[in-house]
Amino acid sequence: MMRFENLEVWKKAARLSADIYRNLKDLKDYGFKDQITRSGLSVPSNIAEGFERESQKECLNFLSYAKGSCGELRCQIYIGIDIKYIPKNVGNKWIQEYRVPEKNNSTAYLSHGPSTALHPPTHISICAGGCAL
């Protein structure tokens, strides 16, 4: 059985989340720092939680949450660049990193949005004990 830890999309999202924490560790605007680190942490967390769910519907719901968190995070990165909390080159790199999975078939669900639970994207296979991207 495949584990979420083996998913490239999860590995990438987890690395990016850690990178956000490292880069913003000295930021004194705790409200902004808390919000952006939470949305960054939410992406790999929701992928992991969805993958561990038993039903197809639950799995797809959590993958949809991960997609929403990607959008929220990109929005916060743009704002962080604009208000000079995030260096432009770093922020643009993060934005690109969060867009790359959208071109990858294994994560196309995250970029193209939810189908319905009754009509999941064909590239997501469902197996006993969770769903696999």
C-alpha positions as a LaTeX table, in Angstrom:
\begin{tabular}{lrrr}
\hline
Residue & $x$ (\AA) & $y$ (\AA) & $z$ (\AA) \\
\hline
Met1 & 0.00 & 0.00 & 0.00 \\
Met2 & 1.31 & 3.42 & $-0.92$ \\
Arg3 & 1.94 & 5.95 & 1.82 \\
Phe4 & 1.49 & 9.72 & 1.62 \\
Glu5 & 5.17 & 10.08 & 2.52 \\
Asn6 & 6.01 & 8.60 & $-0.89$ \\
Leu7 & 3.97 & 11.16 & $-2.83$ \\
Glu8 & 6.15 & 13.70 & $-4.63$ \\
Val9 & 3.47 & 16.38 & $-4.26$ \\
Trp10 & 3.43 & 15.87 & $-0.48$ \\
Lys11 & 7.24 & 15.92 & $-0.27$ \\
Lys12 & 7.40 & 19.16 & $-2.24$ \\
Ala13 & 4.65 & 20.84 & $-0.21$ \\
Ala14 & 6.28 & 19.77 & 3.08 \\
Arg15 & 9.68 & 21.15 & 1.97 \\
Leu16 & 8.11 & 24.44 & 0.93 \\
Ser17 & 6.24 & 24.73 & 4.22 \\
Ala18 & 9.50 & 24.24 & 6.13 \\
Asp19 & 11.19 & 26.81 & 3.88 \\
Ile20 & 8.49 & 29.37 & 4.72 \\
Tyr21 & 9.00 & 28.77 & 8.45 \\
Arg22 & 12.78 & 29.14 & 8.11 \\
Asn23 & 12.59 & 32.31 & 6.03 \\
Leu24 & 10.04 & 34.06 & 8.25 \\
Lys25 & 11.34 & 32.95 & 11.67 \\
Asp26 & 12.50 & 36.48 & 12.57 \\
Leu27 & 9.42 & 38.32 & 11.26 \\
Lys28 & 7.89 & 40.41 & 14.04 \\
Asp29 & 4.44 & 40.75 & 12.45 \\
Tyr30 & 3.11 & 37.70 & 14.24 \\
Gly31 & $-0.35$ & 37.92 & 12.67 \\
Phe32 & 1.03 & 37.75 & 9.15 \\
Lys33 & 3.63 & 35.13 & 10.05 \\
Asp34 & 1.02 & 32.95 & 11.77 \\
Gln35 & $-1.39$ & 33.16 & 8.82 \\
Ile36 & 1.14 & 32.40 & 6.09 \\
Thr37 & 2.82 & 29.56 & 7.99 \\
Arg38 & $-0.57$ & 28.03 & 8.78 \\
Ser39 & $-1.69$ & 28.08 & 5.16 \\
Gly40 & 1.69 & 26.70 & 4.06 \\
Leu41 & 1.45 & 23.91 & 6.63 \\
Ser42 & $-2.13$ & 23.21 & 5.62 \\
Val43 & $-1.18$ & 22.10 & 2.09 \\
Pro44 & 0.90 & 19.00 & 2.97 \\
Ser45 & $-1.23$ & 18.32 & 6.04 \\
Asn46 & $-4.45$ & 18.11 & 4.03 \\
Ile47 & $-2.79$ & 15.95 & 1.37 \\
Ala48 & $-1.65$ & 13.58 & 4.12 \\
Glu49 & $-5.00$ & 13.55 & 5.90 \\
Gly50 & $-6.93$ & 12.99 & 2.69 \\
Phe51 & $-4.64$ & 10.17 & 1.67 \\
Glu52 & $-5.21$ & 8.45 & 5.00 \\
Arg53 & $-9.02$ & 8.69 & 4.84 \\
Glu54 & $-11.03$ & 5.56 & 4.18 \\
Ser55 & $-13.58$ & 6.91 & 1.71 \\
Gln56 & $-13.20$ & 8.44 & $-1.71$ \\
Lys57 & $-15.42$ & 11.34 & $-0.73$ \\
Glu58 & $-13.31$ & 12.22 & 2.32 \\
Cys59 & $-10.09$ & 11.89 & 0.34 \\
Leu60 & $-11.32$ & 14.25 & $-2.36$ \\
Asn61 & $-12.58$ & 16.73 & 0.25 \\
Phe62 & $-9.15$ & 16.99 & 1.84 \\
Leu63 & $-7.43$ & 17.29 & $-1.53$ \\
Ser64 & $-9.82$ & 20.14 & $-2.30$ \\
Tyr65 & $-8.85$ & 21.79 & 1.00 \\
Ala66 & $-5.17$ & 21.44 & 0.02 \\
Lys67 & $-5.89$ & 23.13 & $-3.30$ \\
Gly68 & $-7.67$ & 25.97 & $-1.50$ \\
Ser69 & $-4.73$ & 26.37 & 0.86 \\
Cys70 & $-2.40$ & 26.63 & $-2.17$ \\
Gly71 & $-4.43$ & 29.58 & $-3.42$ \\
Glu72 & $-4.54$ & 31.18 & 0.03 \\
Leu73 & $-0.78$ & 30.78 & 0.40 \\
Arg74 & 0.00 & 32.26 & $-3.02$ \\
Cys75 & $-2.18$ & 35.25 & $-2.16$ \\
Gln76 & $-0.29$ & 35.78 & 1.10 \\
Ile77 & 3.05 & 35.45 & $-0.67$ \\
Tyr78 & 2.04 & 38.18 & $-3.15$ \\
Ile79 & 1.07 & 40.43 & $-0.26$ \\
Gly80 & 4.25 & 39.57 & 1.64 \\
Ile81 & 6.31 & 40.57 & $-1.39$ \\
Asp82 & 4.37 & 43.81 & $-1.78$ \\
Ile83 & 4.84 & 44.85 & 1.85 \\
Lys84 & 8.53 & 43.80 & 1.78 \\
Tyr85 & 8.22 & 40.95 & 4.29 \\
Ile86 & 9.30 & 38.45 & 1.66 \\
Pro87 & 12.16 & 39.17 & $-0.77$ \\
Lys88 & 10.79 & 39.23 & $-4.30$ \\
Asn89 & 13.11 & 36.49 & $-5.57$ \\
Val90 & 12.16 & 34.19 & $-2.67$ \\
Gly91 & 8.44 & 34.88 & $-3.00$ \\
Asn92 & 8.46 & 34.35 & $-6.75$ \\
Lys93 & 10.29 & 31.05 & $-6.25$ \\
Trp94 & 7.64 & 29.91 & $-3.76$ \\
Ile95 & 4.83 & 30.95 & $-6.10$ \\
Gln96 & 6.41 & 28.98 & $-8.94$ \\
Glu97 & 6.90 & 25.98 & $-6.67$ \\
Tyr98 & 3.23 & 26.01 & $-5.74$ \\
Arg99 & 2.24 & 26.25 & $-9.39$ \\
Val100 & 4.46 & 23.48 & $-10.75$ \\
Pro101 & 2.26 & 20.66 & $-9.41$ \\
Glu102 & $-0.59$ & 22.08 & $-11.47$ \\
Lys103 & 1.20 & 20.86 & $-14.60$ \\
Asn104 & 1.88 & 17.42 & $-13.16$ \\
Asn105 & $-0.67$ & 14.75 & $-13.98$ \\
Ser106 & $-0.30$ & 13.14 & $-10.58$ \\
Thr107 & $-1.55$ & 16.31 & $-8.93$ \\
Ala108 & $-3.84$ & 17.68 & $-11.59$ \\
Tyr109 & $-6.77$ & 17.37 & $-9.21$ \\
Leu110 & $-5.18$ & 19.95 & $-6.95$ \\
Ser111 & $-4.93$ & 22.43 & $-9.79$ \\
His112 & $-8.13$ & 21.84 & $-11.71$ \\
Gly113 & $-10.44$ & 21.87 & $-8.76$ \\
Pro114 & $-12.82$ & 19.38 & $-7.37$ \\
Ser115 & $-15.06$ & 17.28 & $-9.46$ \\
Thr116 & $-17.84$ & 15.86 & $-7.43$ \\
Ala117 & $-17.32$ & 12.94 & $-5.13$ \\
Leu118 & $-19.46$ & 10.91 & $-7.52$ \\
His119 & $-17.29$ & 11.84 & $-10.52$ \\
Pro120 & $-13.67$ & 12.01 & $-9.33$ \\
Pro121 & $-10.90$ & 12.87 & $-11.76$ \\
Thr122 & $-9.75$ & 9.76 & $-13.58$ \\
His123 & $-6.09$ & 10.24 & $-12.58$ \\
Ile124 & $-6.86$ & 9.72 & $-8.89$ \\
Ser125 & $-7.08$ & 6.06 & $-8.08$ \\
Ile126 & $-8.94$ & 4.96 & $-5.03$ \\
Cys127 & $-7.71$ & 2.02 & $-3.03$ \\
Ala128 & $-8.72$ & 0.36 & 0.20 \\
Gly129 & $-7.50$ & 2.40 & 3.11 \\
Gly130 & $-7.24$ & 5.71 & 1.30 \\
Cys131 & $-6.84$ & 7.36 & $-2.04$ \\
Ala132 & $-3.75$ & 7.59 & $-4.16$ \\
Leu133 & $-2.84$ & 10.54 & $-6.31$ \\
\hline
\end{tabular}
